[in-house]
Amino acid sequence: MSDASTTLPNEVQSPFSLDEWKAAWPGAIAAWSRHARLREPIWCRYRADAKREGLDGGIAMIRLDDHRVVVSIPEIEERGLAGHALAILAHEAGHHVYAPGDLSDHGRMVVRARRALPRFERFVPLVLNLWTDLLVNDRLYRDRGIRIDEVYRTLAVDSSGELWRFYMKTYEKLWVLSPDSLALPGQLVPSSAPAGPAEATVDPEADMDADASLAARLVRSYSREFVRGSGRFAAVAFPYLARDYEQEKGLAAFLDALDPGSGAEPPDGLAEMDPDEEADSRHPARDGESAFKPAAGWKGRGQGQSRDPFTYGEVLRAMGIRISQEDAAIRYYRECALPHLVPFPERSSPRSREPLPEGWDLWEPGEPLDRIDWIRTLTRNPVVVPGLTVLQRVEGFQPGPEPSREPLWLDLYVDSSGSMPNPATELSYLTLAGAIVALSALRAGARVQATLWSGKDEVMKTDGFVADDRSILAALIGYFGGGTRFPLHVLRDSYARRGPADRPVHVFCISDDGITTMLDDDERGTPGARIAAKALKAARGGGTLALNLHGDWKKDRGLLKLSELGFDIVAVKDWESLVAFAAAFARKRYGTEAAR
């Protein structure tokens, strides 16, 4: 990096000293904790460098994925902020140490703010940036004596936007500053735009003043529970955002946490809703509760209701995480399945093998060190010469008294006809049940073939039996929504060449009464009953049909025929019950304890 005193092409010169800013960095960290360890900021000498680091048009920013601060020297010079090194750097360090701190808390704030900003969800990052800035700056000003207010006076955002004035007025209330000392005077007029959750008053200026006082109380009341306060602050800020939704452009210079998750892996724990999300997203004026009271029976996070996959993906994107809808859905079902996973059932082979000592052989350099028999080596010759005197034990194997166990492979078929939900946009219990069984199989060391099916020629499957969870989940989250016709050709071809030496497979199907299309003829005219019987015989691991059925299935001739072929039919009266069955399927019927 060149010296900061050199002339910048196409930039405004100002007395910026890189040495002074570097010297201020330890103090900025110490303002929060003597034990905090953060790497030195990335000092961007040119705007192009800042843009490559993800900072476009701002002074500085944080990245929660690698815990780095990025500083744009040209922006600081142009805005006359060169003399505020400690305040600006301490502010950025506060985002790491305090709020949002990590992606998990940031994600929990996102879901609350989204509820409080209907129709304006795309501005959730903006509002949360303002909220965490208020928290960080109040700590710096009130507890550390750092004059962060001077940064705003120097910055002097010339904007008549209501959101910015509301934001500045909140600081005036927090720090007991003179009215309009930070908020530039402006004229507010009643608007026909949505007024938000709170009732509009006759005097817009008095209304804003009251809301700023309320926001200041939120900062102080929820300084230690800032996740819970985020939705309430968003509700207070809503009317100003709604009437001035282009304000983001005016705030761009100081928005340093719009995309803190950019480049990061999504955190766990966002697929399920916290039980206090809805209460935390209400306007404080309508919140009669003084404190959060957990619902009866609630045992903590992870016990709530799952949000739908589409909203889950939107939450991740609001966090700045660049992720496709497909990848978001895969992560969603993997996370939802995780609490239910158990080792998949094991199949016994005739005998286990036990080691049988057969003597010693020379140990050669490059072979595993743990194979050396040092006692035998030194007893034979105290002079150790690799390749000449070092010995290793040679072992064979003999049948042991206990049976060894090997996991059943899994052949999974999930119905995706028109009566089934689209798993990429709404929670599909069929997909979740399939994920639970499939991931349990992988955890036990088995391989899985996953097939999604609907009408004729509507089939999506893995490339045979695989151990790749992503390819399995990618198949399960697909959607056809067409007719119903079981893919007999997949069942037929999967076992056409399977012999006794191949691993046993369990055939597992999730559907409704449309599963009886398995008895139809295939494209070659072969009866489905014959194909299914041959497949079960070659699989040698049995078959299960988990079906959403109403009434007595034994009165259905088609289902009776499938039962006679060897399928174990399990009827569930609602799709949600599939989740409990899928977990019990691995645990009770094929689990290690049952096998014993």
N, C-alpha and C positions, 0 to 999 in steps of 0.2 A: 504494500500500500504506500502510495506516495505521501509526502508531507502535506499536511492540511493547509499550509500557507500558500501552496502553489495555486496558480490561476486555474479556475475551472472553465472549460469550454461551455458556453451557453448557460452558465450558472451565475447567480448573484453572489459576489464576494461578501464575506463577513468574517469577523475575527473569531473563527472557530479553531480551537486548539485540540487536536486529537490527544495530545499528552494529558491535558487537563481532564478530558472525558475518561481516559483510561484510568487516571488517578482517582476519579470519583467512583469508579465501579466497586471497589471493595467497601466503601462507605455505604453505597446503595444497598448492597447485600446485608451489611451489618445493621441497617435500619430495621431489618426484619428478624434476623437471627444470626448469631455468631457461628452457628453450626451449619448454616445453609451453604451448599456447594454448587455454584453455577459457573459454567464456562464463560469466558470473556465474550461480550457481544460481537456480532459480525458487523464491522464498520464498513458501510457501503459508500465508496467515494463518489460514485456516479449513480444516477437514477436507473440506468440500465442494470447495474449490479443489484440494486435494491429490488427491482422488478423480478430478476432471476431468483432472488431469495424469497419471493412471495409478497414483498412490500411494494405496493403500487400507489403512490400519491400520499402516503402517510409519513409521519415523523419517525415512528418506531413501532415495533410489533413483537409479539411473543409467538413461539411455536411450541405447543405442548407435546409434540411428538418427539422432539430431540432436546427440549428445554433450552432453546437458544433465543437470545434477543437479537433482533436485527435493527440497526440504526441507519437511517438515511441522512448522511451528512448534507447533501444538497438541500433537502427540505428544511433541516434545522437552520442552515445558513440563510435561506430565503425568508424564513419566518422570524428571524431574529431571536432564536432560542438558544444560541450558543452559550449563553451564560447560565443556563438552567440544567447543567449536566446532572447534578445530584438528584434533583426532583424528578426528572424524566427517567433516569435509570432506576431510581428507587421505585418509581411507579411500575416499570416493567418487571422488576424483581418481585413486586407485590403480586402481580398476576400469577407468577410461578409459585410463590410461597403461600399465598393467601387465597385469592379468588380470581379465576375459578380453580386454580391449583392443579387439577388433573381432569382428564377427559370424562371420567365417570361422573364427577359432580357437575361438570359442564353439561353432560347429556341429561342429567336429572333436572337441571334448570331449563333446558330446551323444552322438555315435554310440558313443564308447567307454564312457560311463557306462551307456547303454542295455544294452549287452552284459553289464555287471557287475551289473545290477539286474533279473534276470528276474522277471516278474509284478509288478514295482514300477516299471515304466517311467514312470508318471505322476509319480513323485517325482524324476525326473532333474534338473529345475530346482532343486529344494531341495538335493540333494546337491552339485551343482556350485556353488551359491551358497555352501555351507559350505566347499568346497574353495578357491574363489577368495578368500573372506574370510580363510582361513588364510594363503594366500600373501601377500596384501596386508598383513594385520596383522603378520605376522612381519617383513616388510621395515620397516614403520613402527616397530615396537618395537625391533628389533635394530640396524638401520642408521641410523634417523633419531632414535631416542631419544624417540619420541612414545608416551606412556603410554596405549596403546589398552586395556590391561588394566583401567584405571580405568573405562573406559566399561562394560565387562562387569560390574564390581563394582557400579556404579551402576544398571545396567539390572536386575541381579539377577532374571533370569527364574526364577520359582518353579515349577520343573517337575521332577518325578521321572522324566521320560522318559529312557530309556537313550541315545537319540541325542544329546540335548543334553548329558548328562553326559560321553559319549564325546568330544564336540566340545570341551567345556571342559577335559577332562583333556589333550587334545592340546595346548592352549595351555600348560597347566602344564608339560608335558614340554618344549615348545619354549623356554619362557622360564625354566625351572628355578625354578618357583614352588612354594610349599608345597602338599602334597596337599590337595585340597578347598578351596583358596583361591578358586578360580573355580567348580569343579564342586560344587554343593550336595550334601551327603551324602545318599545314598539307599540303599535295600536292593535288591539285584539277586538275582533268583531264576532258576534254570534254567527255560527255557520250551520248550514243545513246538512252538513256531513254527519255521520254517526257520532253521537255524543258519548258512546261507551257505556260501561256498566253504571257509572255514577250519574246522578241527576244533574243536569246543567243548571247553573245559576243565572240570574239576570245579568250580573256584572262579570264579564269574562275575565277581567284583570283580577278581581277578587277570587274568582273561581280558581285561576292558576295559582294565586298566592296560597290558597288553602290546600291545593293539591301538592304544592312544593313543600309545605309544612308536613303534610301527611307522608310524602316520600322521604323526607328527612327523618321522621320517626321510624319509618321502616328500616332505614339504614342503621339506626342505632339499635332498634329492637331485634333485628335479625342479623347483626354483625357476626354472630357465632353460628347462626343457622341460615346462611345466605341462600342455600338451595331453596328452603321453604319460603324465603322472602321474595325470590325472583318472580314468581307468578303474580304476587300481590303488586309488586312494583310495575310489572307489565300492564296490569289492569289500570293502575293510576295513569300511566303514560299513554294508554290507548287513545283517548280522544285527541291528544295533540299529534300523535302519529297519524291518526285517521284524517285529520284536517290538514296535515302538512307532510304527506307521505313521501315527498321528494327531498325531505330534509337530509337524507343520508349523504347527499352530495356535499352539503354544507359542513357536515361533520367529518368528512373523510380524513382531514388532517390529523385528527386525534383518535380515530377508531383503530385501536391496536389489538383488538381481540375478536375481530369479525370471523376469522377462520382459524381458530387455535388448533383444530384437529386436522388441518391440511397435511396430508402425507402420513397420518397416523393410522394405526389399526383401531377399529371400533372397539370400545370397551365392552365388557360383559355386563349384564344386568339391566339392559334397556328393553328387552323384549316384554318383560312383565311390568305392569304399572305399580308404582308405589301406592299404598292405600290412601295416602294423604294428598295425592296429586290434585284432585278436584278441589278440595278445601283450600289448598295453597294457591289456587289460581283465581280465587274470588277477590273482588275489590274489597279493600279493608273496611270501607264504610258499610259493607253488607256482611262482614264476617263477625258473627256474634261470639265466636269461640275465642277464649283468651289463650288457649294452648291446644296443641294437637292431642286428641284422645283416640288411641288406636281402637279399631273395631274389635268386638269380642272374638277371641280365638286367633287374632293376628299374632304371628310369631316372628315378625320381622320381614325384611325385604325378601323377595322371591316367593311370597305367598299370595300375591295379588293376582288380578286378572290380566291375561295377556292382551297387549295391544295388537292391532292387525298388522300384517307384514308391510302394507303400503305406508302406514303411519311410521312404522319402525324405520323404513328407508328414508322417509322425509326427515325424521329426527336426526339421523346420521348425517344427512346432507346439510341440515341447519347447523350442525356442529363443524362444518367445513370439511368433512370427510368425503372425499370423492369416491363414490361407490355406485355401481350400476344397480338397477332394480333386481336383477338376477342374483348378484352377489349379496345384496341386502337380504333377499329372501332365504338364501342358503344359510347365512349367518343366523337369521331369525329362527329357522326350524332347528338348526344345530343347538342353539341356546335353549330353546323350549324343550328339546328332547333331553338335554344334559341331566336334569334332576332325576330322570326316570331310567337312566342307563344302568344295566347290570351285566355282568359277564354272561355271554351267550352260552346255551347248553353245550355240554361236551358228550362225545360219543366214545364208548369204551372200545379199545382194541384188545385182543386176547390176553396179552401179557405186557407188562412194562419191562424195561431193560435195566439191569444193574451192572456196575463196573466189575470186571474180573481181572485182577492183576496177572500179567503174563510174563513179567521180567523187566529187564532194563535195556536201554539202547543209548548210543552216544547222542549227546545234545549238540546241535550245530548252531553257530551264531546266526541270528535271525529268527530262530524259533521262539515261541513264547517262554518268557522267563519263569512263569509259574509252573511249568512242567518239569523243572529241574528238581531232582531228588538229592538235596544237599547232604543229607546224612549218608546215603549210599556212596555218593561221590567222594566225600572226605574220608570215609572209612576205608575205601579202596585205595585212595592215593591223596595225601594231604596237599600235593601240588596241583593247583587248579589250572588246567590248560583247556580252554574251550575247543571242542572238536576232537580232543584226545583223551581227556580224563573226566570230563563232566558228563554225568549220566542223567537220563530221564526215564521215568517209569512208563512202561508200555502196558496198556490195558485193553482188554476185550470186553464183551458184554454177554450176559446170560439172562434168561428170562427171570423176572422178579416175581414175588408172590402177589403183588398188587397190580390191578389193571391200570394201564396208562389211559389218558383221556385226550380226545381230540375234538375240536368244535365242529359242529355241523355247519356246512355251508348253507347259504340262504338264497332261495330263488323267489324274489318278491314281485308280486303283480298288484298294481294299484289302479283302480278304476278312475278314469277321467272323463266320463260321459257328461251329458248336459245336466244331469241331476246333481252333479258334484260342484263344489265351490272352486273358484280360481285361487290356488294357493299363493300366488304372487301378490294378490290384493286383499284377500281376507283369510282369516285363520281356517285352514283345512285340517280337520282332525284325521282325515285319511292320510294326508301327507305327514302329519306329526306322528301318528301311530307307525307308519312305515319307517320314518326316521328313527324312532326309538328302537324298533326291532333290528333295523339295518346297522345302526351304529353300535348296538350291543353286540351284534355278530362280529363286527370289525374289532371291537375291544377284546373279544375272546380269541382273536387270531383267525377267524374265518374269512372267507371271501363271499361277496354278495353280487348277485345279478339283479338289477332293478329294472322293471318294465312298467312304463305308464301306457295305458291303453284306453281306447274309446271305440270308435266305429271301424269300418273296413279301412285298412291301410293307415290307420291313425295309431302309430306305435312309436314310442320313444324309449330307448333302453341304453344300458351301459354296454360296453364292448365285452360281453361275456361276464364271467365272474371276476370281480376286481376287488382290490383292497383300498381304493381311492374314495374317501368319503365325499369329496367334492363332486366327482362324476356321478355318484349315487344320488346325492341331494339335488344335483342339477336336473337329473331325470325326474325326480319326484315332484319338483316345483313346476314342471311344465303343465300345460293345460290344453285340452282339445275341445271339450264341451259339445261333442257330436253325439252320434248314435252309440249303441252298445253292442259290441261284438268282441268276445274274448279272443286274444291273439293265439289261436291254436298253433300257428306255424312257429311261434317262438317257443312254446312248450314242447312241440314235437322236435324241433331242431336242437334244442338244448340237451336232449337226452338220447338223440339218435345214435351217438357213438360213445356213450358213457358206459363204462364197464365196471366190474367188481373191484378193480384196483384203484378206481377214482374215489375221491372223498365223498361220503354220503351228503346228501342235500335235502333240506326241508323246503317244501313248496308252500309258500304263504301268500294268500290272496286276500285283498281288501276290496269289498264291493257291496252290492245289494243283491236283490233277486236277479239282476242282470247277469250274475255269474253263471246262470244256467245256459247261457250261450256257449259255454264250454262244451256242451253236449252236441252242438251243431256240427255239420260236416265241415272239414277244412277245404281249402281251394282245390285240393286233389280229389275230393269226394270221400275222404276217409272219415268215418264217424268220430266225433270228438270223444265219446266214451272210450273208444279203443286207444286214442292218443293219450288221454289222461291216465288210463290204466298202465300203459307201457311206461309213461313218464314216472309215475310213482314207483313202479317196480325198479326202474333204472336208478332213480334218485336214492332209494333205500333209506330215506330219512323221514318219511311220512309227509303229510300235507295238512294244512289248516286253511279253512275258509272263514274269515272274520267278516260277517255280513250284517248290514243294517236291515233288519226284518221286523215285521209286525205280524203278530199272530203266530200260530203253530206252524213252523216250517216243515214239520213232518207230514203235513197234508199236501205239500208241494211235490209232485212226482219227480220233477227235475232235481230238486235238492236231495230227495231220498236216493236218487240214482247216484249222485255225487258222493253221498255218504257211503253207499254200498261199494263204490270204487275204492274207498279208503281215506277219504278226506274227513277230517274232524271239523264239523260245522259248529261255529260259535255265533249265536245271534245276539246282537246288541240293538236295543230299541232306540238309541240316539247315538249320533256320531261321537259325541263327547265321551261316551263310555269306552270308545276304542282306546283311549289313552291308558286307562287303568288296565284294560285287557292286554295291551301291548307290553306293558311293564311286567304284568303277571305271567305272560307267555314265556318270557325268558327266565324269570325268576323261579316259577313253580314247575312248569312242565319240562323245561330242558336245562334248568340250572344245575350247578355242581352238586348242591345238596340233594336234589331230587334224583340225580344220576347215581348217588351212593345208595 
